[in-house]
Amino acid sequence: MSEIQQLRKGSTPMLVLSVLSTGKMYGYQIMRELEERSEGYFTMTAALLYPTLHELEQDGLVSSEWEDGQGKRRRKYYTITEEGRKVLVSSRAEWERFVSSLFKTLTAGGSYGQANQNRPQEFEP
Amino acid sequence: MNASEYLLDVRQQLKGLSREEQDDILAEIATHFDSAEEDPRMGATPDERRRKVLGEMGTPSQMGRGLRDVHRPNRFIDLLWLWIPYLLVIPLTRQILYAILGPMPADANGATPHLYLGGRLTLLFIMILIFVSWRRRSAPLTVFWLTEGLAGTLALILREERYIPGQELIPNSVLESFVLFLLLIALAYWLFRALRQNHFDLLIVVFALQPVFLMAANIVMTRVFLPANIPSRPTPFMIPAGIYSYIFYQLGWLLGISIFILFKRRDIRWFGLLWVGLTFTYPQVFMYWSTFSAALLWGAHVALVAFAWGLDWWERRKNQPLVE
């Protein structure tokens, strides 16, 4: 699994909480909503989504209830809890710090890097 | 593969979870398929939608693994929640309590109020352990401590109401009897719900009722046989039973329950229950009762578990799909 894939997988609980912070939804709806919001970047399999939802529920960050949906079809709706909202706020801040630090590091051309660029190559890479 | 086959595969992956949990999970995944088939964004034709949704489900084993990791608590941790309280916390706390209370007057049978206070303390611990097991979402551990709580409560009520001989020093409080009776009903109802959630699976039913059955049989046998049958001299079984009493009675019993909790294969779990019957009753009955009454209880218990195991095996064999 590439680093980016690992990062994407690691961010799944926060993304799901983020989607649920706008209202209660069922599994399939969460998946589509996530896809639309990220313009197709965050696509996940149901095999990743449902265990994540169930884990979030066990941790008390979301709650679930079977309800009659459209066309009288019963669906399991998930709602973010107060605890879930708190966790979302703190993990969002953490991710913002992480992403901005990552970009700063990636785009900064420090003196060490410049000095290294000017050094003669001793070995072929 | 179609949706039904996918769901069937996932169910295979979820073996070990309770039937109710399995049904709930599969119902949710089934609605995922339904939602996708109704969604025009998934394709122009139903076939196209079905293909697309199957493509984004992940494999049944990925789904099963992910859900199992979430739903099945670590069985080794379950064992610790069984062994540590049973071997260390409860006996030690009881001993400390007895030490604090000091010597107490005993009746002609050697019973003291200690016995009753110890029973209350154990029951309190069991209540905490039921709560912990329930929070851990561990079905075997919850059922185990529920039945222990049920047997403990029943024992306290029976002692309080003087159904057990040799317990005359126990204080008789109407309020406590009432509270214990309410607790008994609550625990029995909780246990019944747990069994219903597991579709009254014979293996779970026997596991759940074993301690209660042992206790009830113990009381009946004591009342029926004890006055006339206390051996005045060692029976041929007393010496070996005395030597191996601890190994059989405590460790043998814990080993049987541990086998049940640790393993997934039904036959191994049945063996665990049979082992409980063999080891738990053997030293007790052969030490205190006549050979006949002891053999009766021991044999009855072992025979009942063996019968249930056979019935379960036959049922599974009958439902096994024929291989062409």
Boltz contact constraints between the chains, C-beta under 6 A:
constraints:
  - contact:
      token1: [A, 27]
      token2: [B, 32]
      max_distance: 6.0
  - contact:
      token1: [A, 28]
      token2: [B, 32]
      max_distance: 6.0
  - contact:
      token1: [A, 28]
      token2: [B, 35]
      max_distance: 6.0
  - contact:
      token1: [A, 45]
      token2: [B, 56]
      max_distance: 6.0
  - contact:
      token1: [A, 45]
      token2: [B, 58]
      max_distance: 6.0
  - contact:
      token1: [A, 46]
      token2: [B, 32]
      max_distance: 6.0
  - contact:
      token1: [A, 46]
      token2: [B, 57]
      max_distance: 6.0
  - contact:
      token1: [A, 46]
      token2: [B, 58]
      max_distance: 6.0
  - contact:
      token1: [A, 47]
      token2: [B, 58]
      max_distance: 6.0
  - contact:
      token1: [A, 47]
      token2: [B, 62]
      max_distance: 6.0
  - contact:
      token1: [A, 47]
      token2: [B, 63]
      max_distance: 6.0
  - contact:
      token1: [A, 47]
      token2: [B, 66]
      max_distance: 6.0
  - contact:
      token1: [A, 51]
      token2: [B, 66]
      max_distance: 6.0
  - contact:
      token1: [A, 51]
      token2: [B, 67]
      max_distance: 6.0
  - contact:
      token1: [A, 51]
      token2: [B, 70]
      max_distance: 6.0
  - contact:
      token1: [A, 54]
      token2: [B, 70]
      max_distance: 6.0
  - contact:
      token1: [A, 55]
      token2: [B, 70]
      max_distance: 6.0
  - contact:
      token1: [A, 75]
      token2: [B, 31]
      max_distance: 6.0
  - contact:
      token1: [A, 76]
      token2: [B, 28]
      max_distance: 6.0
